[in-house]
């Protein structure tokens, strides 16, 4: 019996489609993931779709950083005021920060290596996934989307790009984080004063401790959105190939010579 697509045994699923989004295992650079954990603990795990661990590490980083006043100390060290940087640091919590920070980097790197192995071992025999999910409150489906559009929406307000690609959990968490960081850093207020030329008042209203979270958070949402659009598009192509092989012409099909029509 010829070996065709229908004879293959479906392996484990490498992707899962739900009303909350699309989670999948695909090849990632362990060093890139680890570097995002260096930037902010939890970001590397969010790139791996490990949301519970990622959200927990992000919340822990916010809590412990606020208790230590680490961002404020970094600002003072940037401007050369080392003594003031030492004064604002709360040493009671410093030794709680370091082990979790190192663990986040190590664990994101280790997990990426393991997930890459899982992908390579099961890529060819992976089972098909649901391409359409319909529930009373939400609908999700596998399709192709434009990476540039996702980037542009993320540039306006973080979380809009994630909504565009239907990552509900990530979008909700990102939106809440955006509101919290913008509120406590007074970024919008400072930006308003900057636009009308009141530079001194703009710098006075800023909260340096909260402001330092914004750059890494903003650029992470851009990278996360772009990367997931690209990988979702690849997943769509893969599932389309499997669908065509299953329901249309197989590899064993041979075109028979027909009768010449006069």
N, C-alpha and C positions, 0 to 999 in steps of 0.2 A: 504494500500500500504506500503510495507516495506520501512523503512528509510535507504537510501543508500547515498553514496557520491554525486550522481547526484542530489539528492533532496535538498542538502544543499544550502543555499543562501550565495554567496561569500561575505565576509566582506571586509573592507578596506585593501588595499595593505600595507604590512609592509616592502616591499623592492621595489626598482626601479632599473632596469637595463638600462643603456644608453651607448653611445659610449665613454662617459667620465669616466665611472666606475659604481660601484654598491653601492648604498646607502640603508641602511636598519636600521630598529629599532629592537633592541634586548636588552636583559637584561644586564645592566652594574652596576658596583659598584659605587654609587654616591661619596663615599669617594676617590676612586682612581681617578675619573674624576676631582674632586675638587683639589686633590693634584697636578695633572698635571697643573692646573690653578695657583696653588701656585708657582710651579716651573717657569712657564712662562705663562702670561695671553694669552689666545687664544688656548693653547694646549688642554685644556679640551673640548672646543667647536669643535675643529677639530676631536676629538675622537667621537663626537656625530654626525658627518657628517654635522655640521652647518658651512659650509665653509665661507660664507660671513661674518658672525660674528667672526669666528675664525681668518680669514686672517686679518680682520680689527683690532682686538685686538693685533695680533702679530706685525703688522706694527706700531701700536700706541706704543707698548712697546719698539720697537727699536728706534722710534723717541724720545720718552720722556726720555728713559734711556740715550740716547746720549746727550740730552740737559742737563740732571742733572749730568752726569758723575757718575752714581750710581755704575756701575761695578768697576770703578777705585777706588771709595771710599771704596767698599767692599774689594778690594785687599789690600789697605792700612790698613784697620781694621783687616784683617786676619794676617798681619805681625806685628800688635801691634802699628802702627803709627797712632794713633787716631787723632792727630792734623792735619796731612796731609789729612786724610780722610775728616775732616770737611772743610778744605780749598778748596778741589776740588769740593765739592757739590755746585751746583747752586740752591740756595733756591727759585729763581723766579719761577721754574717749579715744585718744590717738592710737593706742595699741589694739583697740577693737577694729579700727579702720584697716590696718595693714593686712591682716590675714585674709579678710573677705575680698579685698582688692586683688591680692595675688591669686586667690582661689578662682575668682571670676575669669581672670586671664587664662590660667591653666586649664580650667574646665571647659571654656569655650574652644580652646585649641584642641584639646583631647576629643571633645564631642564632634568637632568638625572632621577630624581624621577618621573617627569611627563611622560617621555618617557617609563619608566618601567611600569607604570600603563597602558599606551596605549597598550603596548605589551601584558601584561597579560590579558587585556580585549578582545583583538582581535586575540590572538594567534591561537585558534582552528578554527575560522571562517575566517581567512585571505584569501583573494583572491590569485589566482595564478599569477605569474609574467612571463614576457617574458624571456625565457631562451636563446634567440638568437636575437641580434640586428645587422643588416647590414646596413651601410650607405656608401656613396661614399668614404669617407676618413678614415673610421675606422670600425672595427668589434669587438663586445664584446659578450661573451657567458659565461654561468654559468657552471663552472666545478670545480673539486677539484685540489688544488695545495699544494705543500709541504711547511709547515711552516719553516722548517730548511733551505730550499733553499732561501726562502724570507729573512730570517735573514742573511744568508751568503752574499747575494747580497747587503743588506743594510749595512753590515759591511765594504764593499769595498768603496762605495760612496753612501751617503744618496740620496734617490730617486730611485735607481735601484730596490730595493725591492718593491716599490710602482708601478713601471712600470711592474714588474713581475705579480702583481695581478690586473693590468689594472686600476689603480687609476690615471688618467691622470692629473686632476687638482692638486691633492696632490703632484704628482711627479714633475710637472713643478714648483710649488711654492717651493718645497723642494730643487730642483736643483738650482734655482735662489738664494735662501737663502744660500746654501752651498758655491756657488761661492763668494757671497758678504762677508760672514763671514771669509772664508779662505783668501780672498784678503786683507781685511782690518786688519785682525789679524796677517798676515804674518806667518801663522802656517806652511805652507809647507816649506817656506824659513828657519824658525827656526828648523824644523825637519831635513832638509838637513844638516845644520851646526851641529846638534846634532849627526847625523850619522857619520860625519867625525871627531868628537871629539872636535869641537870648542864650548865648553859649554858657554863660556862668550859671544861669538858673537850670539849664539842661543838665549840667554835670552835678549840680547840687542835689537834684531830686533822685538821681540814680542810686540804687542800692547795689553796691559792688558784689556783695555776697551772692545775691540772686542773679545778677546780670551775667556772671561768668558761666552759668549753666546754659545760656541761650545759644552761643555759637555751636557747641558740639551737638546740642539737641536739634538745632535747625538743619545742620548739614547731614546729620544722621537720617532725618526723615527724608531728605532728598535722595540720599544713596539707597535707603531701604525701599523707597517707592520705585525708583528706576530699576533696581536689581530684580524686584518681584515682578514688574511688568515684563521684563525680558524673559525671565524663567517661566512665567505663565504662558507667554507666547510659544516658547519651546515645548511646553507641555501640551498645548493645543495642537501643534504640528505633529507631535508624537502620537497623540490619540487619534488624530485624523488619519495618519498612516495605518494604524492598527485597524481602524474602522473600514478603510478601503480594502485592506488585505482580507478582512474577514467576510465582507459582504459582496465583494466584487471578484475580479479575476485572480486566481491563485497562481503561484509560481509554477505549478505543474501543468497549467493550461497550455495546450498546443493548438495552434490554428490549423484546421484541416483544409486541405486543398479543395476548392469548390468546383462546381461545374461551369464551364464557360457558357455565358449567355450570349446568344446572337441577337 
